[in-house]
């Protein structure tokens, strides 16, 4: 009887601890605080159909009130060891006083090159795609996922297409995922609307996993290398 009660208490306490870290809409994490969750360089492995096809590197440099976030993704898909698909994505975000000031991205899919830029000024944003600019109301976050506060937004800057993407984010709740030989408690969020992607964050609100369907309808998964 005593052992049973102890087990019940332990289960209850663990349940509370699980719920305690679970991010919910309405919570914000300042970019300066989000930046502190990561070392200078964080790497992710990219998988398709169970095979590693690339790497994603996140670099964050914070000096005083300025944050520089750079991203570099490389994907190569091979058939019989012959490359049939190549993808390279490079993006740089500049933050000042916890406000996004600019984004500069280049995406190369095989030989097709796309450039996307965002420049924020006051309450307005200037968006550019392959050199053609449009104006928008202020866009606070881009689609690089490192800051969990992006889930609170209804609009994000699409760093590939250079447009304002409308999104709805649904909290899918707790999800215990396996990375290597470790199990990690996470919270899963699902984007719908102009973007269809799922993002996972750990109990510290650090981005650890991403998944979306590729152009061939196969899932493409990004998983942090060192959870």
MIDOSE-1310 file (N, C-alpha, C; in nm, 2 decimals, decimal comma, always signed):
residues 227
xxxx	+0,08/-0,12/+0,00/+0,00/+0,00/+0,00/+0,09/+0,13/+0,00; +0,19/+0,13/+0,09/+0,28/+0,24/+0,09/+0,35/+0,26/-0,04; +0,40/+0,15/-0,10/+0,47/+0,16/-0,22/+0,38/+0,21/-0,33; +0,26/+0,16/-0,33/+0,16/+0,21/-0,43/+0,14/+0,36/-0,42
xxxx	+0,12/+0,41/-0,30/+0,10/+0,55/-0,28/+0,22/+0,63/-0,32; +0,34/+0,58/-0,29/+0,46/+0,65/-0,33/+0,47/+0,66/-0,49; +0,44/+0,55/-0,55/+0,44/+0,55/-0,70/+0,34/+0,65/-0,75; +0,22/+0,65/-0,69/+0,12/+0,75/-0,74/+0,17/+0,89/-0,72
xxxx	+0,23/+0,92/-0,61/+0,28/+1,05/-0,58/+0,39/+1,09/-0,68; +0,48/+1,00/-0,71/+0,59/+1,02/-0,80/+0,53/+1,05/-0,94; +0,43/+0,97/-0,98/+0,37/+0,99/-1,11/+0,31/+1,13/-1,12; +0,24/+1,17/-1,01/+0,17/+1,30/-1,01/+0,28/+1,41/-1,02
xxxx	+0,39/+1,40/-0,94/+0,49/+1,50/-0,94/+0,56/+1,51/-1,08; +0,58/+1,40/-1,14/+0,64/+1,40/-1,28/+0,55/+1,46/-1,38; +0,42/+1,44/-1,36/+0,32/+1,50/-1,45/+0,32/+1,65/-1,44; +0,33/+1,70/-1,32/+0,33/+1,84/-1,29/+0,46/+1,90/-1,36
xxxx	+0,57/+1,83/-1,34/+0,69/+1,88/-1,39/+0,69/+1,89/-1,54; +0,63/+1,79/-1,60/+0,61/+1,78/-1,75/+0,53/+1,90/-1,80; +0,42/+1,92/-1,73/+0,33/+2,03/-1,77/+0,39/+2,17/-1,75; +0,48/+2,18/-1,65/+0,53/+2,31/-1,61/+0,62/+2,37/-1,72
xxxx	+0,69/+2,29/-1,80/+0,77/+2,35/-1,90/+0,70/+2,36/-2,03; +0,58/+2,31/-2,04/+0,51/+2,30/-2,17/+0,48/+2,44/-2,21; +0,54/+2,49/-2,32/+0,51/+2,63/-2,37/+0,37/+2,64/-2,42; +0,30/+2,74/-2,38/+0,17/+2,77/-2,43/+0,16/+2,90/-2,50
xxxx	+0,06/+2,92/-2,59/+0,05/+3,04/-2,65/+0,02/+3,15/-2,55; +0,08/+3,27/-2,57/+0,08/+3,37/-2,47/+0,21/+3,39/-2,40; +0,30/+3,30/-2,41/+0,43/+3,31/-2,35/+0,53/+3,36/-2,46; +0,62/+3,45/-2,41/+0,72/+3,51/-2,50/+0,86/+3,48/-2,45
xxxx	+0,95/+3,46/-2,53/+1,09/+3,45/-2,49/+1,17/+3,56/-2,57; +1,23/+3,65/-2,50/+1,31/+3,76/-2,57/+1,42/+3,70/-2,65; +1,44/+3,75/-2,77/+1,55/+3,70/-2,85/+1,69/+3,69/-2,77; +1,71/+3,79/-2,69/+1,84/+3,78/-2,61/+1,84/+3,66/-2,52
xxxx	+1,73/+3,62/-2,46/+1,72/+3,51/-2,38/+1,72/+3,38/-2,46; +1,66/+3,38/-2,57/+1,66/+3,26/-2,66/+1,80/+3,24/-2,71; +1,88/+3,34/-2,74/+2,02/+3,33/-2,79/+2,10/+3,26/-2,69; +2,08/+3,28/-2,56/+2,16/+3,22/-2,45/+2,14/+3,07/-2,44
xxxx	+2,03/+3,01/-2,50/+2,01/+2,87/-2,50/+2,10/+2,79/-2,58; +2,17/+2,85/-2,67/+2,26/+2,78/-2,77/+2,40/+2,82/-2,75; +2,49/+2,72/-2,78/+2,63/+2,76/-2,79/+2,66/+2,84/-2,91; +2,78/+2,88/-2,94/+2,81/+2,96/-3,06/+2,77/+2,89/-3,18
xxxx	+2,79/+2,76/-3,19/+2,75/+2,68/-3,30/+2,67/+2,56/-3,26; +2,55/+2,54/-3,32/+2,47/+2,42/-3,30/+2,44/+2,36/-3,44; +2,46/+2,22/-3,44/+2,44/+2,15/-3,57/+2,32/+2,06/-3,56; +2,26/+2,04/-3,67/+2,15/+1,95/-3,69/+2,18/+1,86/-3,81
xxxx	+2,14/+1,73/-3,80/+2,14/+1,64/-3,91/+2,01/+1,64/-3,98; +2,01/+1,63/-4,11/+1,89/+1,63/-4,19/+1,87/+1,49/-4,25; +1,75/+1,43/-4,23/+1,72/+1,29/-4,28/+1,61/+1,29/-4,37; +1,61/+1,19/-4,46/+1,50/+1,16/-4,55/+1,50/+1,01/-4,58
xxxx	+1,39/+0,95/-4,55/+1,37/+0,81/-4,57/+1,48/+0,73/-4,49; +1,50/+0,78/-4,37/+1,59/+0,71/-4,28/+1,74/+0,73/-4,30; +1,77/+0,81/-4,41/+1,92/+0,83/-4,44/+1,95/+0,98/-4,42; +2,07/+1,00/-4,37/+2,12/+1,14/-4,36/+2,15/+1,20/-4,49
xxxx	+2,09/+1,31/-4,52/+2,12/+1,37/-4,65/+2,18/+1,51/-4,64; +2,20/+1,56/-4,52/+2,26/+1,69/-4,51/+2,28/+1,74/-4,37; +2,33/+1,86/-4,36/+2,35/+1,92/-4,22/+2,30/+2,06/-4,22; +2,26/+2,11/-4,10/+2,21/+2,24/-4,08/+2,29/+2,30/-3,97
xxxx	+2,35/+2,41/-3,99/+2,44/+2,48/-3,89/+2,38/+2,61/-3,85; +2,36/+2,63/-3,72/+2,31/+2,75/-3,66/+2,42/+2,82/-3,58; +2,45/+2,94/-3,61/+2,55/+3,02/-3,54/+2,49/+3,14/-3,48; +2,51/+3,16/-3,35/+2,45/+3,28/-3,29/+2,56/+3,36/-3,22
xxxx	+2,57/+3,48/-3,25/+2,67/+3,57/-3,19/+2,60/+3,69/-3,12; +2,61/+3,70/-2,99/+2,55/+3,81/-2,92/+2,65/+3,90/-2,86; +2,65/+4,03/-2,89/+2,74/+4,13/-2,84/+2,66/+4,25/-2,79; +2,66/+4,27/-2,66/+2,58/+4,38/-2,61/+2,44/+4,37/-2,65
xxxx	+2,38/+4,46/-2,72/+2,24/+4,46/-2,76/+2,22/+4,41/-2,90; +2,32/+4,36/-2,96/+2,31/+4,31/-3,10/+2,33/+4,16/-3,11; +2,24/+4,10/-3,19/+2,24/+3,95/-3,20/+2,26/+3,92/-3,35; +2,35/+3,84/-3,39/+2,37/+3,80/-3,53/+2,34/+3,65/-3,53
xxxx	+2,24/+3,61/-3,61/+2,21/+3,47/-3,63/+2,23/+3,43/-3,77; +2,32/+3,33/-3,79/+2,34/+3,28/-3,93/+2,31/+3,13/-3,94; +2,26/+3,10/-4,05/+2,21/+2,96/-4,08/+2,27/+2,91/-4,21; +2,32/+2,79/-4,21/+2,37/+2,73/-4,33/+2,33/+2,58/-4,34
xxxx	+2,24/+2,56/-4,44/+2,19/+2,42/-4,47/+2,25/+2,37/-4,60; +2,29/+2,24/-4,59/+2,34/+2,17/-4,72/+2,27/+2,04/-4,73; +2,21/+2,01/-4,84/+2,15/+1,88/-4,87/+2,19/+1,83/-5,00; +2,22/+1,70/-5,00/+2,25/+1,63/-5,13/+2,18/+1,50/-5,13
xxxx	+2,10/+1,47/-5,23/+2,03/+1,34/-5,24/+2,09/+1,27/-5,36; +2,13/+1,14/-5,33/+2,20/+1,06/-5,43/+2,12/+0,94/-5,46; +2,13/+0,90/-5,59/+2,08/+0,77/-5,63/+2,19/+0,69/-5,69; +2,22/+0,57/-5,64/+2,34/+0,50/-5,68/+2,46/+0,58/-5,68
xxxx	+2,48/+0,66/-5,57/+2,59/+0,74/-5,54/+2,60/+0,86/-5,63; +2,51/+0,88/-5,72/+2,51/+0,99/-5,81/+2,42/+1,11/-5,76; +2,47/+1,23/-5,74/+2,39/+1,34/-5,69/+2,28/+1,37/-5,79; +2,15/+1,37/-5,74/+2,04/+1,40/-5,82/+1,97/+1,53/-5,77
xxxx	+2,00/+1,57/-5,65/+1,94/+1,69/-5,60/+2,04/+1,75/-5,50; +2,05/+1,88/-5,52/+2,14/+1,96/-5,43/+2,06/+2,08/-5,38; +2,08/+2,11/-5,25/+2,02/+2,23/-5,19/+2,11/+2,30/-5,10; +2,12/+2,43/-5,10/+2,20/+2,51/-5,01/+2,12/+2,63/-4,97
xxxx	+2,11/+2,65/-4,84/+2,04/+2,76/-4,78/+2,13/+2,84/-4,69; +2,14/+2,97/-4,71/+2,22/+3,05/-4,62/+2,14/+3,17/-4,58; +2,13/+3,20/-4,45/+2,05/+3,31/-4,40/+2,12/+3,38/-4,29; +2,10/+3,51/-4,28/+2,16/+3,59/-4,17/+2,05/+3,68/-4,12
xxxx	+2,03/+3,68/-3,99/+1,94/+3,77/-3,92/+2,02/+3,86/-3,83; +1,98/+3,99/-3,83/+2,04/+4,09/-3,74/+1,93/+4,14/-3,65; +1,96/+4,14/-3,52/+1,87/+4,19/-3,42/+1,94/+4,30/-3,34; +1,86/+4,40/-3,31/+1,91/+4,51/-3,23/+1,81/+4,54/-3,12
xxxx	+1,85/+4,54/-2,99/+1,76/+4,57/-2,88/+1,64/+4,49/-2,89; +1,66/+4,36/-2,92/+1,55/+4,25/-2,92/+1,45/+4,28/-3,03; +1,49/+4,35/-3,13/+1,40/+4,38/-3,25/+1,47/+4,33/-3,37; +1,40/+4,25/-3,46/+1,45/+4,21/-3,58/+1,47/+4,33/-3,68
xxxx	+1,59/+4,35/-3,72/+1,62/+4,46/-3,81/+1,63/+4,42/-3,96; +1,69/+4,31/-3,98/+1,71/+4,26/-4,12/+1,73/+4,11/-4,13; +1,70/+4,06/-4,25/+1,72/+3,92/-4,29/+1,77/+3,92/-4,43; +1,88/+3,84/-4,45/+1,93/+3,83/-4,59/+1,96/+3,68/-4,61
xxxx	+1,88/+3,62/-4,71/+1,89/+3,48/-4,74/+1,91/+3,45/-4,88; +1,98/+3,34/-4,91/+2,00/+3,29/-5,04/+1,98/+3,14/-5,04; +1,89/+3,09/-5,13/+1,86/+2,95/-5,15/+1,89/+2,91/-5,29; +1,97/+2,80/-5,29/+2,01/+2,74/-5,42/+1,96/+2,60/-5,43
xxxx	+1,86/+2,58/-5,52/+1,81/+2,44/-5,54/+1,86/+2,40/-5,68; +1,95/+2,30/-5,68/+2,02/+2,26/-5,80/+2,09/+2,38/-5,85; +2,04/+2,44/-5,97/+2,11/+2,56/-6,02/+2,02/+2,68/-6,01; +1,90/+2,67/-5,95/+1,81/+2,78/-5,93/+1,84/+2,85/-5,80
xxxx	+1,87/+2,98/-5,82/+1,90/+3,07/-5,70/+1,79/+3,17/-5,67; +1,75/+3,17/-5,54/+1,65/+3,26/-5,50/+1,71/+3,35/-5,38; +1,69/+3,48/-5,39/+1,74/+3,56/-5,28/+1,62/+3,63/-5,21; +1,62/+3,64/-5,08/+1,51/+3,70/-5,01/+1,57/+3,79/-4,90
xxxx	+1,51/+3,91/-4,89/+1,56/+4,01/-4,79/+1,44/+4,07/-4,72; +1,47/+4,11/-4,59/+1,38/+4,18/-4,51/+1,45/+4,30/-4,44; +1,39/+4,41/-4,45/+1,45/+4,53/-4,38/+1,34/+4,60/-4,30; +1,35/+4,60/-4,17/+1,25/+4,66/-4,08/+1,29/+4,80/-4,05
xxxx	+1,19/+4,89/-4,05/+1,22/+5,03/-4,02/+1,09/+5,08/-3,95; +1,10/+5,11/-3,82/+0,98/+5,16/-3,75/+0,87/+5,05/-3,75; +0,75/+5,09/-3,80/+0,64/+5,00/-3,80/+0,62/+4,93/-3,93; +0,72/+4,94/-4,02/+0,71/+4,89/-4,16/+0,82/+4,79/-4,19
xxxx	+0,79/+4,71/-4,28/+0,89/+4,61/-4,33/+0,90/+4,62/-4,49; +1,02/+4,62/-4,54/+1,05/+4,61/-4,68/+1,09/+4,47/-4,71; +1,02/+4,40/-4,80/+1,04/+4,26/-4,84/+1,10/+4,26/-4,98; +1,20/+4,18/-5,00/+1,25/+4,17/-5,14/+1,27/+4,02/-5,18
xxxx	+1,23/+3,99/-5,30/+1,26/+3,86/-5,36/+1,32/+3,87/-5,50; +1,44/+3,82/-5,51/+1,52/+3,83/-5,63/+1,52/+3,98/-5,68; +1,54/+4,07/-5,59/+1,56/+4,21/-5,62/+1,44/+4,29/-5,64; +1,32/+4,23/-5,63/+1,19/+4,30/-5,64/+1,13/+4,32/-5,50
xxxx	+1,11/+4,45/-5,47/+1,07/+4,48/-5,33/+0,92/+4,52/-5,32; +0,86/+4,48/-5,20/+0,73/+4,52/-5,17/+0,73/+4,57/-5,02; +0,62/+4,64/-4,98/+0,61/+4,70/-4,85/+0,51/+4,62/-4,77; +0,53/+4,61/-4,64/+0,44/+4,54/-4,55/+0,44/+4,61/-4,42
xxxx	+0,33/+4,58/-4,34/+0,34/+4,62/-4,20/+0,45/+4,53/-4,13; +0,49/+4,57/-4,01/+0,60/+4,51/-3,94/+0,59/+4,36/-3,92; +0,70/+4,29/-3,96/+0,71/+4,15/-3,94/+0,82/+4,12/-3,83; +0,78/+4,06/-3,73/+0,87/+4,05/-3,61/+0,97/+3,93/-3,61
xxxx	+0,93/+3,82/-3,69/+1,01/+3,70/-3,69/+1,02/+3,64/-3,83; +1,13/+3,57/-3,85/+1,15/+3,50/-3,98/+1,14/+3,35/-3,95; +1,14/+3,27/-4,06/+1,12/+3,13/-4,05/+1,24/+3,04/-4,03; +1,32/+3,09/-3,93/+1,44/+3,01/-3,90/+1,43/+2,93/-3,77
xxxx	+1,32/+2,95/-3,70/+1,27/+2,86/-3,59/+1,36/+2,86/-3,46; +1,47/+2,93/-3,45/+1,55/+2,91/-3,33/+1,49/+2,97/-3,21; +1,40/+3,07/-3,23/+1,33/+3,13/-3,11/+1,19/+3,08/-3,11; +1,15/+3,02/-3,00/+1,02/+2,96/-2,98/+0,91/+3,07/-2,99
xxxx	+0,94/+3,19/-2,97/+0,84/+3,30/-2,97/+0,78/+3,31/-3,11; +0,84/+3,25/-3,21/+0,78/+3,26/-3,35/+0,65/+3,19/-3,35; +0,62/+3,09/-3,26/+0,50/+3,02/-3,26/+0,38/+3,12/-3,22; +0,41/+3,23/-3,16/+0,31/+3,32/-3,12/+0,26/+3,41/-3,23
xxxx	+0,33/+3,41/-3,35/+0,30/+3,50/-3,46/+0,19/+3,45/-3,55; +0,12/+3,54/-3,61/+0,03/+3,50/-3,72/+0,09/+3,52/-3,86; +0,20/+3,60/-3,86/+0,27/+3,62/-3,98/+0,42/+3,61/-3,96; +0,49/+3,55/-4,05/+0,64/+3,53/-4,05/+0,70/+3,57/-4,18
xxxx	+0,82/+3,62/-4,18/+0,89/+3,64/-4,30/+0,94/+3,51/-4,36; +0,90/+3,48/-4,48/+0,94/+3,36/-4,55/+1,08/+3,38/-4,61; +1,18/+3,32/-4,55/+1,32/+3,35/-4,59/+1,36/+3,28/-4,72; +1,27/+3,20/-4,78/+1,30/+3,14/-4,91/+1,23/+3,22/-5,02
xxxx	+1,11/+3,26/-5,00/+1,03/+3,32/-5,10/+1,02/+3,48/-5,09; +1,07/+3,53/-4,97/+1,07/+3,67/-4,96/+0,94/+3,73/-4,94; +0,84/+3,66/-4,88/+0,70/+3,71/-4,87/+0,66/+3,70/-4,72; +0,55/+3,77/-4,69/+0,49/+3,75/-4,56/+0,40/+3,63/-4,56
xxxx	+0,43/+3,53/-4,48/+0,35/+3,41/-4,48/+0,26/+3,41/-4,36; +0,13/+3,38/-4,39/+0,03/+3,37/-4,28/+0,03/+3,23/-4,23; +0,03/+3,22/-4,09/+0,04/+3,09/-4,03/-0,06/+3,08/-3,91; -0,09/+2,96/-3,88/-0,17/+2,93/-3,76/-0,09/+2,82/-3,70
xxxx	-0,06/+2,83/-3,57/+0,03/+2,74/-3,50/-0,06/+2,67/-3,39; -0,06/+2,53/-3,40/-0,13/+2,45/-3,30/-0,04/+2,38/-3,21; -0,06/+2,39/-3,08/+0,02/+2,32/-2,98/-0,02/+2,17/-2,98; +0,06/+2,09/-3,02/+0,03/+1,94/-3,03/+0,06/+1,87/-2,89
xxxx	+0,12/+1,95/-2,80/+0,14/+1,89/-2,67/+0,27/+1,82/-2,65; +0,29/+1,75/-2,54/+0,41/+1,68/-2,51/+0,44/+1,57/-2,60; +0,57/+1,56/-2,63/+0,62/+1,45/-2,72/+0,76/+1,40/-2,68; +0,77/+1,28/-2,64/+0,90/+1,22/-2,60/+0,96/+1,17/-2,73
xxxx	+1,08/+1,23/-2,77/+1,14/+1,19/-2,89/+1,28/+1,12/-2,86; +1,33/+1,04/-2,95/+1,45/+0,97/-2,93/+1,56/+1,03/-3,02; +1,67/+1,08/-2,97/+1,78/+1,13/-3,05/+1,90/+1,05/-3,01; +1,95/+0,97/-3,10/+2,06/+0,88/-3,07/+2,02/+0,78/-2,97
xxxx	+2,09/+0,78/-2,86/+2,05/+0,68/-2,75/+1,98/+0,76/-2,63; +1,94/+0,88/-2,66/+1,88/+0,96/-2,56/+1,73/+0,99/-2,59; +1,65/+0,99/-2,48/+1,51/+1,03/-2,49/+1,50/+1,17/-2,44; +1,42/+1,25/-2,51/+1,41/+1,40/-2,48/+1,27/+1,44/-2,47
xxxx	+1,23/+1,50/-2,36/+1,09/+1,55/-2,35/+1,08/+1,68/-2,42; +0,99/+1,69/-2,51/+0,97/+1,81/-2,60/+0,82/+1,85/-2,60; +0,80/+1,97/-2,66/+0,67/+2,02/-2,69/+0,66/+2,03/-2,85; +0,56/+1,98/-2,91/+0,55/+1,98/-3,05/+0,45/+2,09/-3,10
xxxx	+0,48/+2,16/-3,20/+0,40/+2,27/-3,26/+0,38/+2,25/-3,40; +0,26/+2,26/-3,45/+0,23/+2,23/-3,59/+0,18/+2,36/-3,66; +0,25/+2,40/-3,77/+0,22/+2,52/-3,85/+0,13/+2,48/-3,96; +0,03/+2,56/-3,99/-0,06/+2,54/-4,10/-0,08/+2,68/-4,17
xxxx	-0,14/+2,68/-4,28/-0,16/+2,81/-4,36/-0,06/+2,81/-4,47; +0,01/+2,92/-4,48/+0,11/+2,93/-4,59/+0,23/+2,84/-4,57; +0,25/+2,80/-4,45/+0,36/+2,71/-4,42/+0,31/+2,58/-4,35; +0,36/+2,47/-4,39/+0,32/+2,34/-4,33/+0,44/+2,27/-4,28
xxxx	+0,46/+2,28/-4,15/+0,58/+2,23/-4,09/+0,56/+2,20/-3,94; +0,62/+2,11/-3,88/+0,62/+2,08/-3,73/+0,75/+2,11/-3,67; +0,75/+2,18/-3,55/+0,87/+2,21/-3,48/+0,86/+2,16/-3,34; +0,97/+2,11/-3,29/+0,98/+2,06/-3,15/+1,08/+2,14/-3,07
xxxx	+1,04/+2,17/-2,94/+1,13/+2,25/-2,85/+1,14/+2,17/-2,72; +1,26/+2,17/-2,66/+1,28/+2,10/-2,54/+1,23/+2,18/-2,42; +1,26/+2,12/-2,30/+1,20/+2,19/-2,18/+1,26/+2,33/-2,15; +1,38/+2,35/-2,22/+1,44/+2,49/-2,20/+1,39/+2,58/-2,31
xxxx	+1,30/+2,53/-2,40/+1,25/+2,61/-2,51/+1,35/+2,63/-2,62; +1,44/+2,53/-2,63/+1,54/+2,53/-2,74/+1,49/+2,44/-2,85; +1,51/+2,49/-2,97/+1,47/+2,42/-3,09/+1,55/+2,30/-3,11; +1,49/+2,18/-3,12/+1,56/+2,05/-3,13/+1,52/+1,97/-3,26
xxxx	+1,41/+2,00/-3,32/+1,36/+1,91/-3,43/+1,27/+1,99/-3,52; +1,27/+1,96/-3,65/+1,18/+2,02/-3,75/+1,15/+1,91/-3,85; +1,02/+1,91/-3,90/+0,99/+1,81/-4,00/+0,88/+1,87/-4,10; +0,90/+1,84/-4,22/+0,81/+1,89/-4,33/+0,81/+1,79/-4,44
xxxx	+0,71/+1,80/-4,53/+0,71/+1,71/-4,65/+0,79/+1,78/-4,76; +0,88/+1,70/-4,82/+0,96/+1,75/-4,93/+0,87/+1,75/-5,06; +0,93/+1,80/-5,17/+0,86/+1,81/-5,29/+0,81/+1,67/-5,35; +0,88/+1,56/-5,30/+0,84/+1,43/-5,34/+0,75/+1,36/-5,24
xxxx	+0,69/+1,44/-5,14/+0,60/+1,40/-5,04/+0,66/+1,31/-4,94; +0,80/+1,30/-4,94/+0,87/+1,23/-4,83/+0,90/+1,32/-4,72; +0,89/+1,28/-4,59/+0,92/+1,37/-4,48/+1,07/+1,40/-4,48; +1,10/+1,53/-4,45/+1,24/+1,57/-4,43/+1,25/+1,62/-4,29
xxxx	+1,35/+1,56/-4,21/+1,36/+1,58/-4,07/+1,49/+1,64/-4,03; +1,49/+1,75/-3,95/+1,61/+1,81/-3,89/+1,61/+1,77/-3,75; +1,72/+1,72/-3,70/+1,73/+1,68/-3,56/+1,87/+1,73/-3,50; +1,86/+1,79/-3,39/+1,98/+1,84/-3,32/+2,08/+1,73/-3,29
xxx	+2,21/+1,76/-3,32/+2,31/+1,65/-3,30/+2,35/+1,63/-3,15; +2,34/+1,74/-3,07/+2,38/+1,73/-2,93/+2,27/+1,78/-2,84; +2,17/+1,69/-2,81/+2,06/+1,74/-2,73/+2,09/+1,77/-2,58
